[in-house]
Amino acid sequence: MTLQLKPGTSWDDTYARCLAAAPEAFTPDRLLNLVRGDWHAVGTPGEHTTPLDGTPIPGPPRVGVEEAAAAVDFAVAEHRGWSATPLDERRARVLAAVEALAGQRDLLAMLLVWEIGKPWRPACADVDRALDGVRWYLEHIERQLGARAALPGPVSNIASWNYPMSVQVHAELVQLLAGNAVIAKTPSQGGFHCLTLAHALMRRAGLPVTLLSGTGAKIADSLIRSPGLGALAFVGGRANGRRAATSLADLNRRHFLEQEGLNTWGVWDYSDWPALAAHLRKGFEYAKQRCTAYPRYVVQRRLFPGFLETYLTVLGNLRFGHPLAVADPGAALPELDFGPVIHAAKAAELTRHFDDAVVARAVPLHRGSLADGSFLPGQDLGAYIAPASVLDPPPNWALHHSEPFGPLDSVVLVDTESELLAAMNAGNGSLVASIATDDADFAARIAPDLLAFKVGINKPRSRGDREEVFGGLGASWKGAFVGGDLLVQAVSHGPEGDEEKLYGNFPDYSLYPAR
């Protein structure tokens, strides 16, 4: 069966819609930066290609140190007026932005498909979760703030590429609602078109937002250490997170640094394999390019036959391929478990990790084939990788203690509770973990010793929002916890003179006095 690109979804069609929707932010050949209160053709656009099929697309226009510093200075000045704006007015403007974003929901989602390879349904969910989450804060912000006020300066946001809307834009709109101006850096690997459109709509609603692109090594200092900033919100890998934390060390500045972690499923005295199969399949959504994905399974040795039968059946039935490829022009977009990873270099890296593990005597449990995917005739497949898994990787394997951020799993067999606990904690802290077990007493006994912020019993855990707190343990998180009321608390302060402490994962693992 020959597939074709669904009519009206090409990159040229999508970019033309951006030009029509936000001509102030897009030009025919480049993106603009939202700095000093308006959109400017500053910075040097880089070459970029979409992971879907290698199509060239405009890259992020990277600014230098001077422009970044000027952008921060403007945001600091703009923050003074916004922080004094009455809550009713802030709420009205944030609501207007949410409604404008909802009006462009399908275009924002299509940009996520092209830029970062999300299949259509997860791309729509990313946008919807952002907007639904902010609507909840709009309803609760008066109670959440009470007598609290905005921070002394704007919030600087440095986020990963994988969830531009439901993580980054969602957080920014809550920060704005709490009275803070916002500075955001576009991720270098993708998401910058979606963020450009979103921030154009936010700026039209009268919100004090700044959006700029740049190389972290050049402009990170401005976005982290500049005088006048109120807080840093960071989502990314541990290496960059450590650098950010080190840079903040002498400032005692508000921060929440969400970093990667090796999230694990533990399987012990368990029998409900159909239920686990459903969780395993959903876990491959978006090729496991999520901070709460589960790439490691620690399995009681005597249960391995049942686990293996269940697990391999799931892997063999995963649907992957080009998210916009259809057999008939009038057909709906395909329901895929995942599309490409973020770029061809990442696909090659994951392939090397699999090969390295096998050379070091890990057992190759599964290695899928791209021939099983759904692709356009002759398309570039560089950023695609079929699901793969290894059994008992060696301790010196590069991914034995860190997450792959792609559809490459590892399975570890254990015989005792202590071995299971050690294997589940191998990553020195994670955001989530889960235990599959029929023994409730076992779950209650082992869960408190897992180095994970959220622990699921016979179910996975996710980032969550609204009422649910989110954070991490160990090396997966530094700073204030967020989610629900804590997100508002993290970007606001109590009445002058009150001693206030934030709940979070700080160097001394205690409550931290806010400034």
C-alpha positions as CSV (number, residue, x, y, z in Angstrom):
1,M,0.0,0.0,0.0
2,T,1.5,3.3,-1.1
3,L,1.1,6.2,1.4
4,Q,1.0,9.9,0.7
5,L,1.2,13.1,2.6
6,K,-2.3,14.2,3.7
7,P,-3.3,17.2,1.6
8,G,-3.1,20.5,3.4
9,T,-0.6,19.3,5.9
10,S,2.7,20.0,4.1
11,W,5.4,22.2,5.8
12,D,4.8,24.9,3.1
13,D,1.1,24.8,3.9
14,T,1.8,24.9,7.6
15,Y,4.2,27.8,7.4
16,A,1.9,29.8,5.2
17,R,-0.7,29.5,7.9
18,C,1.8,30.9,10.4
19,L,2.5,33.9,8.1
20,A,-1.2,34.6,7.9
21,A,-1.9,34.1,11.7
22,A,1.0,36.1,13.0
23,P,2.7,38.3,10.4
24,E,4.4,40.3,13.1
25,A,6.4,37.2,14.2
26,F,7.1,35.3,11.0
27,T,8.6,36.4,7.7
28,P,8.7,34.3,4.5
29,D,12.3,33.2,5.2
30,R,12.9,33.5,9.0
31,L,11.5,33.8,12.5
32,L,11.8,36.9,14.6
33,N,12.7,37.4,18.2
34,L,10.3,39.0,20.7
35,V,12.6,41.3,22.5
36,R,12.4,44.9,23.9
37,G,8.6,44.7,23.6
38,D,8.3,43.9,19.9
39,W,9.3,41.4,17.2
40,H,12.7,42.2,15.7
41,A,14.8,40.6,12.9
42,V,17.8,40.2,15.3
43,G,19.9,37.1,15.6
44,T,21.4,34.7,13.1
45,P,19.0,32.0,11.8
46,G,20.5,28.6,11.8
47,E,20.0,25.8,9.3
48,H,17.4,23.3,10.6
49,T,15.5,20.3,9.3
50,T,12.3,18.6,10.5
51,P,12.7,15.1,11.9
52,L,9.6,14.0,10.0
53,D,11.4,13.7,6.6
54,G,14.4,16.0,6.6
55,T,12.6,18.9,5.1
56,P,14.5,22.2,5.6
57,I,12.7,24.6,7.9
58,P,13.7,28.1,9.3
59,G,15.9,27.6,12.3
60,P,16.0,29.6,15.5
61,P,17.4,33.1,15.1
62,R,20.1,33.0,17.7
63,V,21.0,36.3,19.4
64,G,24.3,37.2,21.1
65,V,25.2,38.3,24.6
66,E,24.4,42.0,24.1
67,E,20.9,41.5,22.7
68,A,20.1,38.9,25.4
69,A,21.2,41.3,28.1
70,A,19.1,44.1,26.5
71,A,16.1,41.8,26.4
72,V,16.5,40.9,30.0
73,D,16.8,44.6,31.0
74,F,13.6,45.5,29.2
75,A,11.8,42.6,30.8
76,V,13.0,43.7,34.2
77,A,11.6,47.2,33.6
78,E,8.3,45.8,32.1
79,H,7.9,43.6,35.2
80,R,7.5,46.7,37.5
81,G,4.4,47.8,35.7
82,W,2.9,44.3,35.4
83,S,3.5,43.4,39.0
84,A,1.5,46.5,40.0
85,T,-1.4,45.6,37.6
86,P,-4.6,44.5,39.5
87,L,-5.3,40.8,39.5
88,D,-8.6,41.2,37.7
89,E,-6.8,42.8,34.8
90,R,-4.1,40.2,34.7
91,R,-6.7,37.5,34.8
92,A,-8.6,39.1,31.9
93,R,-5.5,39.3,29.7
94,V,-4.4,35.7,30.5
95,L,-7.9,34.5,29.6
96,A,-7.7,36.5,26.4
97,A,-4.4,34.8,25.5
98,V,-5.9,31.3,26.3
99,E,-8.8,32.0,24.1
100,A,-6.6,33.2,21.3
101,L,-4.4,30.1,21.6
102,A,-7.5,27.9,21.6
103,G,-8.4,29.6,18.3
104,Q,-5.1,28.4,16.8
105,R,-5.1,25.0,18.5
106,D,-4.8,23.0,15.3
107,L,-2.0,25.1,13.8
108,L,-0.1,24.9,17.1
109,A,-0.5,21.1,17.1
110,M,0.6,20.8,13.4
111,L,3.7,22.8,14.2
112,L,4.5,20.2,17.0
113,V,4.1,17.4,14.4
114,W,6.5,19.0,12.0
115,E,9.0,20.4,14.5
116,I,9.4,17.7,17.0
117,G,7.7,14.7,15.4
118,K,4.7,14.2,17.6
119,P,1.8,12.2,16.1
120,W,-1.4,14.2,15.7
121,R,-3.2,13.0,18.8
122,P,-0.4,13.6,21.3
123,A,0.3,17.0,19.6
124,C,-3.3,18.1,20.1
125,A,-3.1,16.8,23.7
126,D,0.0,18.9,24.4
127,V,-1.9,22.1,23.4
128,D,-5.1,21.1,25.2
129,R,-3.4,20.2,28.4
130,A,-1.7,23.6,28.5
131,L,-4.9,25.5,28.0
132,D,-7.0,23.4,30.3
133,G,-4.4,23.7,33.0
134,V,-4.3,27.4,32.8
135,R,-8.1,27.6,32.9
136,W,-7.9,25.8,36.2
137,Y,-5.5,28.4,37.6
138,L,-7.7,31.2,36.3
139,E,-10.5,29.8,38.5
140,H,-8.3,29.4,41.6
141,I,-5.7,32.2,41.4
142,E,-7.5,34.5,43.9
143,R,-7.4,31.8,46.6
144,Q,-3.9,30.7,45.6
145,L,-2.4,34.2,45.8
146,G,-4.3,35.5,48.8
147,A,-2.0,38.2,50.2
148,R,0.9,37.0,48.1
149,A,2.6,39.3,45.5
150,A,4.8,38.9,42.4
151,L,8.5,38.2,42.7
152,P,10.9,41.2,42.6
153,G,11.7,40.5,39.0
154,P,10.6,38.5,35.9
155,V,10.8,34.7,35.7
156,S,13.4,33.3,33.2
157,N,12.3,30.1,31.5
158,I,14.8,27.7,29.9
159,A,12.9,24.6,28.8
160,S,13.3,21.4,26.8
161,W,11.9,20.9,23.3
162,N,9.5,18.0,23.9
163,Y,6.5,19.8,25.5
164,P,6.5,23.4,24.4
165,M,2.9,24.0,25.2
166,S,1.9,21.8,28.2
167,V,5.1,22.5,30.1
168,Q,6.6,25.8,28.9
169,V,3.7,27.9,27.8
170,H,1.5,26.5,30.6
171,A,4.1,27.6,33.2
172,E,4.6,31.0,31.6
173,L,0.9,31.8,31.7
174,V,0.7,30.9,35.4
175,Q,3.8,33.0,36.1
176,L,2.1,35.9,34.3
177,L,-1.1,35.4,36.2
178,A,0.8,35.6,39.5
179,G,2.1,39.1,38.4
180,N,5.5,38.3,36.9
181,A,6.8,39.3,33.5
182,V,8.3,36.4,31.6
183,I,11.4,35.7,29.6
184,A,11.6,32.5,27.6
185,K,14.4,30.9,25.6
186,T,13.4,28.7,22.6
187,P,14.9,25.2,22.7
188,S,17.5,24.8,20.0
189,Q,16.4,21.3,18.9
190,G,12.8,22.1,18.1
191,G,9.5,23.8,19.1
192,F,10.6,27.3,18.2
193,H,7.9,27.8,15.6
194,C,5.1,26.7,18.0
195,L,6.5,29.0,20.7
196,T,6.8,31.9,18.3
197,L,3.1,31.6,17.3
198,A,2.1,31.1,21.0
199,H,4.0,34.2,22.1
200,A,2.7,36.3,19.3
201,L,-0.8,35.6,20.6
202,M,0.2,36.1,24.2
203,R,1.8,39.5,23.3
204,R,-1.3,40.6,21.4
205,A,-3.3,39.9,24.6
206,G,-1.1,42.5,26.4
207,L,1.1,40.1,28.3
208,P,4.7,41.1,29.1
209,V,6.5,38.2,27.5
210,T,10.0,38.0,25.9
211,L,11.0,35.2,23.6
212,L,14.5,34.8,22.2
213,S,16.7,32.2,20.7
214,G,20.4,31.7,21.4
215,T,23.1,29.3,22.2
216,G,23.1,28.3,25.8
217,A,26.8,28.7,26.2
218,K,26.6,32.3,25.0
219,I,23.4,33.7,26.6
220,A,22.7,31.4,29.6
221,D,24.5,33.7,31.9
222,S,22.2,36.6,31.0
223,L,19.1,34.4,31.5
224,I,20.3,32.9,34.8
225,R,22.4,35.5,36.6
226,S,21.3,38.9,35.3
227,P,20.5,41.4,38.1
228,G,16.8,41.9,38.5
229,L,15.6,38.4,37.6
230,G,13.1,36.9,40.1
231,A,13.5,33.2,39.4
232,L,14.7,30.6,37.0
233,A,12.5,27.8,35.7
234,F,14.6,25.1,33.9
235,V,13.6,21.8,32.2
236,G,16.3,19.7,30.7
237,G,19.2,17.3,31.1
238,R,21.3,16.9,34.2
239,A,24.5,18.4,32.7
240,N,22.9,21.7,31.8
241,G,20.9,21.6,35.1
242,R,24.1,21.2,37.1
243,R,25.6,24.2,35.3
244,A,22.5,26.3,36.0
245,A,22.5,25.3,39.7
246,T,26.2,26.1,40.0
247,S,25.7,29.5,38.3
248,L,22.9,30.2,40.8
249,A,24.8,29.1,43.9
250,D,25.8,32.5,45.2
251,L,22.6,34.3,44.3
252,N,20.0,32.6,46.6
253,R,17.5,33.1,43.7
254,R,14.3,31.3,43.3
255,H,14.7,28.3,41.1
256,F,13.0,25.0,40.0
257,L,15.2,22.8,37.9
258,E,13.5,19.7,36.5
259,Q,16.1,17.3,35.2
260,E,16.2,13.8,33.7
261,G,15.9,10.6,35.8
262,L,15.9,6.9,35.1
263,N,12.3,6.0,35.8
264,T,11.7,2.3,36.4
265,W,8.9,-0.3,36.7
266,G,9.6,-3.0,39.3
267,V,7.7,-6.3,38.8
268,W,7.4,-8.6,41.9
269,D,4.9,-11.3,42.8
270,Y,2.6,-10.2,40.0
271,S,0.0,-11.9,37.8
272,D,-2.2,-9.3,35.9
273,W,-0.2,-9.3,32.7
274,P,-3.1,-7.9,30.5
275,A,-3.2,-4.8,32.7
276,L,0.6,-4.4,32.5
277,A,0.5,-4.8,28.7
278,A,-1.8,-1.8,28.4
279,H,0.5,0.3,30.5
280,L,3.5,-0.9,28.6
281,R,2.0,0.1,25.3
282,K,0.9,3.6,26.4
283,G,4.4,4.0,27.8
284,F,5.8,4.1,24.2
285,E,3.8,7.2,23.4
286,Y,6.0,9.8,21.6
287,A,8.9,7.4,21.5
288,K,9.5,7.7,25.2
289,Q,10.8,11.3,24.7
290,R,9.2,12.3,28.0
291,C,10.7,13.1,31.4
292,T,8.2,10.6,32.9
293,A,8.8,7.8,30.5
294,Y,9.8,4.3,31.8
295,P,12.8,2.9,29.9
296,R,13.9,0.4,32.6
297,Y,12.1,-2.7,33.9
298,V,13.4,-4.5,37.0
299,V,11.8,-8.0,37.0
300,Q,11.7,-10.8,39.6
301,R,13.6,-13.7,37.8
302,R,10.8,-16.3,38.3
303,L,8.3,-13.9,36.6
304,F,10.5,-13.4,33.6
305,P,8.6,-15.9,31.3
306,G,5.3,-14.1,31.9
307,F,6.8,-10.7,31.6
308,L,8.7,-11.5,28.4
309,E,5.6,-12.9,26.6
310,T,3.6,-9.8,27.5
311,Y,6.4,-7.4,26.8
312,L,7.4,-8.8,23.4
313,T,3.8,-8.9,22.2
314,V,3.5,-5.2,23.0
315,L,6.8,-4.4,21.2
316,G,5.7,-6.4,18.2
317,N,2.5,-4.5,17.8
318,L,3.6,-0.9,18.2
319,R,2.6,1.4,15.3
320,F,5.2,3.9,14.2
321,G,6.1,6.0,11.2
322,H,5.4,9.3,9.5
323,P,2.6,11.1,11.4
324,L,1.1,12.7,8.3
325,A,1.2,9.7,5.9
326,V,-2.2,8.4,4.8
327,A,-3.3,5.8,2.3
328,D,-6.2,7.9,1.1
329,P,-6.4,11.7,0.8
330,G,-9.7,11.8,2.7
331,A,-8.5,9.5,5.5
332,A,-7.9,10.7,9.1
333,L,-4.4,11.1,10.3
334,P,-3.0,7.8,11.5
335,E,-3.1,6.6,15.1
336,L,0.6,6.0,15.8
337,D,2.3,5.1,19.0
338,F,5.2,7.3,17.9
339,G,6.9,9.0,14.9
340,P,10.6,10.0,14.7
341,V,12.9,10.9,17.5
342,I,14.0,14.5,17.7
343,H,16.8,14.3,15.0
344,A,18.9,11.8,13.0
345,A,21.9,12.2,15.4
346,K,19.7,10.9,18.3
347,A,18.5,7.9,16.3
348,A,22.1,7.1,15.5
349,E,23.1,7.5,19.1
350,L,20.3,5.1,20.3
351,T,21.5,2.5,17.7
352,R,25.0,2.8,19.0
353,H,23.8,2.3,22.6
354,F,22.0,-0.9,21.6
355,D,25.0,-2.3,19.7
356,D,27.4,-1.3,22.6
357,A,25.2,-3.2,25.1
358,V,25.1,-6.3,23.0
359,V,28.9,-6.3,22.4
360,A,29.3,-6.1,26.2
361,R,27.2,-9.3,26.5
362,A,23.7,-7.9,27.1
363,V,21.0,-10.1,25.6
364,P,19.2,-8.5,22.6
365,L,15.6,-9.1,23.6
366,H,14.1,-7.2,20.7
367,R,15.2,-5.1,17.7
368,G,12.5,-3.9,15.5
369,S,12.8,-3.0,11.9
370,L,11.9,0.2,10.1
371,A,10.3,-2.0,7.4
372,D,7.4,-2.4,9.9
373,G,6.8,1.4,10.0
374,S,4.5,3.5,7.8
375,F,6.4,5.9,5.6
376,L,6.1,7.9,2.4
377,P,7.9,6.5,-0.7
378,G,11.5,7.5,-0.7
379,Q,11.3,9.7,2.4
380,D,14.4,10.4,4.6
381,L,14.3,7.9,7.5
382,G,17.3,9.3,9.4
383,A,15.4,10.3,12.5
384,Y,13.4,7.1,12.8
385,I,14.3,4.1,15.0
386,A,12.3,1.0,15.6
387,P,11.7,-0.1,19.2
388,A,14.5,-2.1,20.8
389,S,15.3,-3.7,24.1
390,V,18.2,-5.4,25.9
391,L,18.3,-7.8,28.8
392,D,20.8,-7.4,31.7
393,P,23.0,-4.6,30.3
394,P,26.5,-4.4,31.8
395,P,27.1,-2.0,34.7
396,N,29.4,0.1,32.6
397,W,26.8,0.6,29.8
398,A,26.3,4.3,29.1
399,L,22.5,4.0,29.8
400,H,22.8,1.8,32.9
401,H,22.3,4.9,35.1
402,S,20.7,7.4,32.7
403,E,17.6,7.6,30.5
404,P,17.9,7.0,26.7
405,F,15.1,9.5,25.8
406,G,14.0,7.2,23.0
407,P,12.4,3.8,22.4
408,L,15.3,1.8,23.7
409,D,14.5,-0.2,26.9
410,S,16.5,-2.3,29.3
411,V,15.4,-5.2,31.5
412,V,17.2,-6.3,34.6
413,L,16.5,-9.5,36.5
414,V,16.7,-9.7,40.3
415,D,16.1,-12.4,42.9
416,T,15.7,-10.5,46.2
417,E,13.9,-7.4,47.4
418,S,17.2,-5.6,48.1
419,E,18.4,-6.3,44.6
420,L,15.2,-4.9,43.2
421,L,15.5,-1.8,45.3
422,A,19.1,-1.2,44.3
423,A,18.3,-1.7,40.6
424,M,15.3,0.6,40.7
425,N,17.5,3.3,42.3
426,A,20.4,3.0,40.0
427,G,19.8,6.4,38.4
428,N,20.4,8.4,41.7
429,G,16.9,9.9,41.7
430,S,14.0,10.1,39.4
431,L,10.7,11.8,38.8
432,V,8.5,8.7,38.9
433,A,8.6,5.0,39.5
434,S,6.0,2.2,39.6
435,I,5.7,-1.2,41.2
436,A,3.6,-4.0,39.6
437,T,2.7,-6.5,42.4
438,D,-0.2,-8.5,43.8
439,D,1.2,-8.0,47.3
440,A,0.0,-4.7,48.8
441,D,2.2,-5.2,51.9
442,F,5.3,-5.5,49.7
443,A,4.3,-2.3,47.8
444,A,3.8,-0.4,51.0
445,R,7.1,-1.7,52.4
446,I,9.3,-0.9,49.3
447,A,7.7,2.3,48.0
448,P,9.2,4.7,50.6
449,D,12.7,3.5,49.8
450,L,12.4,4.3,46.1
451,L,14.3,7.5,45.0
452,A,11.3,8.7,43.0
453,F,9.1,11.7,43.7
454,K,5.9,9.9,42.6
455,V,5.4,6.1,43.0
456,G,2.6,4.2,41.3
457,I,1.3,0.9,42.5
458,N,0.1,-1.1,39.5
459,K,-0.1,2.0,37.4
460,P,2.3,4.5,35.9
461,R,2.7,8.1,37.2
462,S,2.9,11.2,35.1
463,R,3.9,14.8,35.5
464,G,0.4,15.9,36.4
465,D,-0.7,19.5,37.1
466,R,-3.6,21.3,38.8
467,E,-4.1,19.9,42.2
468,E,-1.1,17.5,42.1
469,V,2.4,18.5,43.3
470,F,5.3,17.7,41.0
471,G,9.0,17.4,41.7
472,G,11.9,15.0,41.9
473,L,14.2,13.3,44.3
474,G,18.0,13.0,44.2
475,A,19.7,14.3,41.0
476,S,16.4,14.6,39.1
477,W,15.3,17.9,40.6
478,K,16.7,21.0,42.3
479,G,14.7,23.8,43.9
480,A,11.1,24.4,44.6
481,F,8.5,21.8,43.8
482,V,5.7,22.9,41.5
483,G,2.2,21.8,40.5
484,G,-1.1,23.0,41.9
485,D,-0.8,25.7,44.5
486,L,2.9,25.2,44.8
487,L,3.5,26.5,41.3
488,V,1.9,29.8,42.3
489,Q,3.9,29.8,45.6
490,A,7.1,29.3,43.7
491,V,6.6,32.4,41.6
492,S,5.2,34.7,44.3
493,H,6.1,35.8,47.8
494,G,4.2,36.3,51.1
495,P,3.5,39.6,52.9
496,E,6.6,41.7,53.6
497,G,8.3,40.7,56.8
498,D,6.7,37.2,57.0
499,E,9.2,34.4,57.2
500,E,8.4,32.1,54.3
501,K,9.7,28.7,53.2
502,L,9.3,26.9,50.0
503,Y,8.7,23.2,49.7
504,G,11.3,21.6,47.5
505,N,14.5,19.6,46.9
506,F,17.2,22.0,47.9
507,P,20.9,21.2,48.8
508,D,20.1,20.5,52.4
509,Y,16.9,18.6,51.6
510,S,15.0,20.9,53.9
511,L,12.5,23.7,53.5
512,Y,14.2,26.6,52.0
513,P,13.7,30.3,53.1
514,A,12.3,32.3,50.3
515,R,13.5,35.7,49.4
